[in-house]
Amino acid sequence: MQWETVIGLEIHAQLATESKIFSGSSTTFGAECNTQASPVDLALPGVLPVFNEEALRLAVIFGLGIGAEVHKRSVFDRKNYFYPDLPKGYQISQLHHPIVGEGHIDITLGDGAVKRIGVTRAHLEEDAGKSLHEDFQGSTGIDLNRAGTPLLEIVSEPDLRSAEEAVAYLKKVHTLIRYLGISDGNMAEGSMRCDINISMRPMGQDTLGIRAEIKNVNSFRFVEKAIAYEIERQVDILEDGGSIVQETRLYDADLDETRSMRSKEVAMDYRYFPEPDLLPIIIDDEYIEALRANLPELPDQKKQRFSEQYSLSSTDAEQLSGSLALGDYFEEVAKISGNAKLSANWIMVELNGQLNKNELDISGSPVSAQQLGELVQRIQDNTISGKIAKTVFQEIWNGNGSADEIIESQGLKQVTDSGAIEALVDEVIAANPSQVEQFKAGKEKMLGFFVGQIMKASKGKANPAQVNEMLREKLKN
């Protein structure tokens, strides 16, 4: 039987507020355990939550960024469950009346196809604390620094059909929340993580299968691997005549497998009811439109502008608009160099190659946009060849100065003097009569041999275009 995979993601993005959603405690990452937990976060008797308006503002900005309906009235609810890192015994969340309603996010797949993924809702809620197992032999420690941290839970429609689509969607959300400035999206620090809902159904069937939920996956690579494992697990069970159990599972990266945590709860199990200590949130058109007027340029808008303004291919524009920092870096390099296409090539090939090799983000690049722009400029004005530029780039990466300083100190300036190049061409032609005869007999590839000999004689400094032109002219005679 042919099976179709059905996937929906619930993405939890930590909002970029300085304090928690219902208390004044700091949200700074990395503090000593339990030093950022106030009486509200600890659920001490008699304390009351006070809503942080900044969390509302950031949630509305997200809703506007995905073209969603922003609800003028939203309500907080109590989601009741018992777990050691949840001091109150309930989580303040939103169920029936979330702040953000239906919207959509477009993703670009590997073959260039664009697919629209529906967003069911995005609601505000508080995070729980964190259970610590590593440092406590046979016991569990509880750190409540995260308790009360503001989250926006972004719930997709079950529109995803593969691990590739799920990762593309997750990356697009990651890019979007950083463009909008609502979250730093740092997955290593827990600022963004997702739950994967996945089920299988016979190809062509509309009814959804029984789903399993994989909780708290915190990297693009792990999402891909967890989905691949879960698809295989579920198909094996179904094809053996078994049935899928609705449950919550955990992905173990060390073993590359998912394993059962507990049976999957439904809304009834959580006994939701409106939060009695918080009033409904009421906003008006003026509030919404003021935020809409100040939205930044979004990834899809930037991609289109890059294609039109800089005459970049759709693929190049997609990659360069993939992060706010990378887009800004590219535009500065293009402005300095005066050649957008060549700048894009150098960023995507040479720079990204080195960044990936050294596991660095563009923000940590040892080569500034100013330095790369000047290097591309020197290729443009024929001061150096593309080949020599790679040597100069490596020197800049190693911190040995600017392009001009390196070119000057190492004598790398390209030879463009026609007299000097002609002398080299004559010398190489005279030294290789057999190869000359082969070229004249129609063996066109011998031209590469002559170019190689001349570049070797000039130590790579001869202008390749001039060499090719002069060689062809002389070999004709």
N, C-alpha and C positions, 0 to 999 in steps of 0.2 A: 504494500500500500504506500502511496505517496502522501507525505505529511506536510502540513503547512504550520510554520511557527508563528505564534501570536505573542507579541511582547508589548508591555506597557512599562514605562519608567515613572517612579516617584522620586523626584530629585529634591534633596534638602539643601538649600543654599543659606549659609549663615549671613545675615544682613550686616552691613558695615556700619553698625552703630557703636558708639563708645561705651554705652552701658546696656544692661540687659532689658528685656522686653517689659518686665513688670517691676524692676527694682533698679537702684542706682549703682549696682555692682559693675565693676569693669569687665569688659569682654576681651581684654588683652590676652593673647596666647602665650603659654609657657610659664605662667606664674606657679609658685609652689602650691602643692595640692591644698585645696580647701581654704585658700586665702582670699578668694574672690566670691564668697558665698555669704550673702546678707541674711538677716532673719527671714526675709521674704523667700529667698531661695531655699532656705533650710526648713520652711513651712512651720516656723515656731507659732505657738498659739497667739491669736489676736492680731496677727499681721494681715495687711490687705495689699493686693496688687495695684500698681498705678501704671497705666498704659504709656509706653514710650512712643510719642507721636512720630519720631524719626523712622521707626519701623513701618508705620503706616505709609509715610511718604515714599519710602523705598519700594514698598510693595505696589503702590499705585504706579510708580515709574515703570516697574516691570510689566504690569498689565498693559500700559500704553505701548511699551516696546514690542509686544507681541500682537498688537491689534486686538486685544481682548476687551470684553465688557468689564468696566470697573464699577462695582456695585456701590451705590451711594449709602446703602445701609448694610453693615455686616455685623455679625454677632459672634462672640466668643463662647465656646462650649467646654464642658469638662469631659475629658476622655478618661475613664476610670480603669486603672489596672495597677497591679502591685508588683513592684520590682525594687530591689535594694537602692538603685540610683535615682529613684523618683520619690523624694521625701514626702510629698503631699499625698501620695497614693492616687493622684490623678494628674493629667497633663492638660494645661489650658491650650486649646486648639480651636479650629473652626470646622463645622460640619455642614449644616444646611445653608448657611449664609456666609460664604467666604468673601474676602475682599475682591478677588479677581475671578471672573467667570471665564467663558469659553474664548479661546484664542487659537493661534496656530504658529508653528515654526517651520520654515522651509529648510530642508537639508539637501546638500549636494553629494551624490554618491560617486564611487570611483569611476564609473563610466561617463560622468558628467551629467547624468539625469538628476532632475530636481524633484523631490517628493515633499509634499506638504503633510506635516504631522500635527494632528489636533491636540490642543491643550485643553483638558476638561476644566481645570480650575487651578488656582494658586491661592493657598491660604496661609495665614500667619499662625505660628504656634511657638511654644517654648521648647528648648531642648532639654533633655534629661541630663543627669550627671554621667560619669564614666566609671565602669567597673574595671579594676586593675588586677591582673592575675600574675604578671611576670615576677613581681618582687615579694609575693606572699605565698610561701610554700604551703599548699593545702588550704589556703584561705583566699578570700577576695577583698581587696581594698576598694574604697569608694571615694572618688574625687568629685566634689560637687561644684567645682569651678565653672563647668559648662551648664549647670542647672539654671534654666531661665534665659539662656542665650537665645536671641531672636532668630527664628528660622522662617524661611518662605518655602513651603512644600509645593512643588510644581508637579502636577499630575497629568501625564499624557493620556490620550486615547490609546487603545490597543492597536495602533496603526503600524507598529514596527514589525518587520517580517524576518529579520536576520540580525546576527551580531554586528555586521557591518553597519546596518541602518541604526541600530541602538547606539553604537559608538559615535557615529556621525551626529546623531541627535544630541547626545550628551556633550560632545565637543561644541556644538552650536550654542547650547544653553550656557556652557562655560564661557564661551566668547561673549555672548550677549550680556550676561550679568556683569562682566568686567567692563565692557563698553559703557554700560549704563551707570557704572560706579556703585552698584548696590551691594556688591560682595567682591572680596578679593579672589574667591574661587580656589583657594589653596587647599587642594585635596589631601596633601600630606598632613596638614594641620586640622583636617576635619571640617573645613569651611564649605566643602561641597562633597556630598556623597549621595548614593542612590540605592533605592530598592528596586529589584527587577521582578516584575510579574511575568511569568512565562507559562504558556500552555501549548499543546499540540492539537491539531484537528485534521481529519482527512481532507485532502486537497479538494476544493470546490464546496466544502460545507460551510454554512454561515454561522452555525451554533458554536459558541466558544467552548473549548475544552476545560477540564478542571485545571486550575493554575497552581503553581507553587510560587512562593515569593522568596527571593534571595535578598537578605537584609544587608544594609550598610556596606556596599562595595565602594571602594574609595580610589579607584584608578581606572583609566580608560582600558588599560591592558587587562586588568582583572575582570572588568565587565565583559570584555570579549571572550575571555577564557571561561568565565562562569557560565555564560550563555551556551558556549560550545559544549561544555560538559553536560549541562542540564538538558539540552536538546537530545543528546545521545542517550542519557539516562531515561528520559521519558519515552522516547521511541522504543528503546529496548523493552520497557515494561509493557507498553501497548501492544507491541508485536508478539509478545509472549502471552497475550491474552489477559494481562493484568489491567488494573485501573490506577490512575494517578490519585494520590491522596492530597487534599488541599492542606497545605502546611507551610510553615516558615522554615527556610533553610539558610545555612551559613556557607559562604564560600571559603574554603581553606586554601590559601595561595601556596602553602608549602607542599601540600599533597595534590594540588590542582584538582579539587573535587568539591562538590557541595554535599552537605550532610544535614540531616533533620535537626531542628532546634525544638520546635513545638508545633502543635496543630494550629492552623491559621485561624485567627479570630475574625469574626464579622462585627459589623457595627453594633449589633444587639449585645454582644459580649462586653463591649466597652461602656454600656449604659450611659450614652451621651445625654447630657441635658444642659441647657443654657447656663453659663457661668454667672452665679448670682452676685458676685462681687465686682462685676464690670458691666457698665452700661453698653448698649449697642453703639457702634461707631457710625456717625452720620457725617457725610461730606457732601459738598454741593458741586455744581458744574464749574463754578469759579475756581475752586480748589484744583479740580482735575485739569482744567484748561491751562491754568498757570504752570502746572508741571509739564503738560504736553508742549507748551511753547518753549520750554527749555531742554527738551530732549536732545541729546547729542546725535551726531551722525551715527547710524547703526551699521552693523557689518554688511548687510546686503546693499545698503545705500553706498557705502564706501567701495564695495566691490564694483558696482556699476560705474561710479565716478572714476575709479582707477582704469577701468576698461576704456572709458570715453576720453578722459583727460590725458592719459599717458599711452593710449593705444596698446594696452597690454591684452594678452589673450585672457579668456575667461579663467583658465587654470591658474595663470600667474596672478591675476587680480584676486582670485579666491584665496590663494595662499598668503599673499601679502596683506590682505585685510583680515586674516585669521586671528590677529590679536591687535589690540589698540597700540601697544608699544611697537610692534613690528611695522604696522602701517605708518606710524609717525617716523620711524627710523628710515623706511624706504623714501618717504617724501623729502626728508632732509638730504639724503644721499643724492636723490634725483635733482634737487634744486642746486646743490653744490656742483655736481658733475655736468649738468646740462644734457644728460642722456638717460632718460628714464628706463628704456629697455635694457641697456647695458648695466645700469644700476640694479635692476631687478634680477638679472642673471647672476651677478656677483653675490647678491644677498642670498639667493635661493640655492646656489651651488657651493661657492667657496665658503661664505660665512656660515650658512646653515650646516654645512658639512662639518666645520670645525666646532660649532656650538653643540651639535649632536654627539660628536666624538668625545667632547669634554663634559657632556651632560650639563650644559649651560642654557639658560634662557637668554633671549635678546637683551634683557635688562642687565645681564651680567657679562655682555660681550666686551672683551679687551679692546676691540676695534670700534672706535666711536663712529657715528654717522659722518662726522666731519672728516675723519681720517679716510674712511672708505670713499667718500665723495671726492676727495683730492686724488686718491689713487685712480679711480675711474676717469677722472679728468685728465690724468697723465696718459692714460691709454687713448683717450679721445684725441688729444693734441699730438699723438705720435711720439711723445717723449720716451715711452717704453712700449714694448710689445705686450700682447696678452700673456705670453709665456713668462716673460720677465716679471710681469705684474704679480704672478703667483708667488714668486720668490719675495717680492717686496711685501706682499700681503702677509706672508709668514713672519717676516721681520717685524712688521707692525704688530701682529698678534703677540709676538714675543716681547713687545715693549721696547723695541730698539729705535723708536722715533717715528716721524711722519714720513709719508711717501717721498717728498722732496729731499728730506735729510738722508734717507736710505739710498735713494738713487744717486745722490751726489757723493756720499761717503764711499759707496761701493762701486762707483763708476759704471752704473747700469744704464746710462742714457743710450737710447736707441740711435744707431747710425742711420741717418737719413741723407747724408751727403751723397749725391748721385755719382760723383767721381770716385769716392771710396768704394761704393757698392759695385760700380762698373769694374774696378780693378779686381775685386774679389771674384766676380762673375767670370771675367776673362781668365783668371788664374785657374779656377776650378774646371772650366771648359777645356783649357789647354792641357790640363793634367789627366783628363779622362776621355781620350778620343774614341775608345770603344763604345762608351756609353752614349757619346754624341751620335755615333752611327746608328745605334739602336733606336734612339729617339727619332732620328730622321727617317728611319725605316717604319715608323708608325707605333713604336712602343712608348705610348704617351706617359705611362707610369714612371718612366725614367726621369721625368721632370722632378718628381719627389726626391729622387736620389740627389740631383744637383742642388735643390733647395736645402736639403739636409747638410750637404757638404759645405755650402756657403754659410749656413747658420752656425755650423760647427767652427768654421774658420773665423767667424766674427764673434764667437763666444755668445751667440744668441742675440747679438745687438743689432744686426742688420734688419731693416724694415722689411718684413715678409712680402708685403704688397709690391714694394719696389723691386725686390729680388725676383718675384714671379714675372713681373712685367718685363724686366730687362732680360731675364733668361729666355723667355719666349721670343723676344725680338732677335736676340743674338743667335739662337738655335735655328731660326728660320733661314739664316744666311749660310 
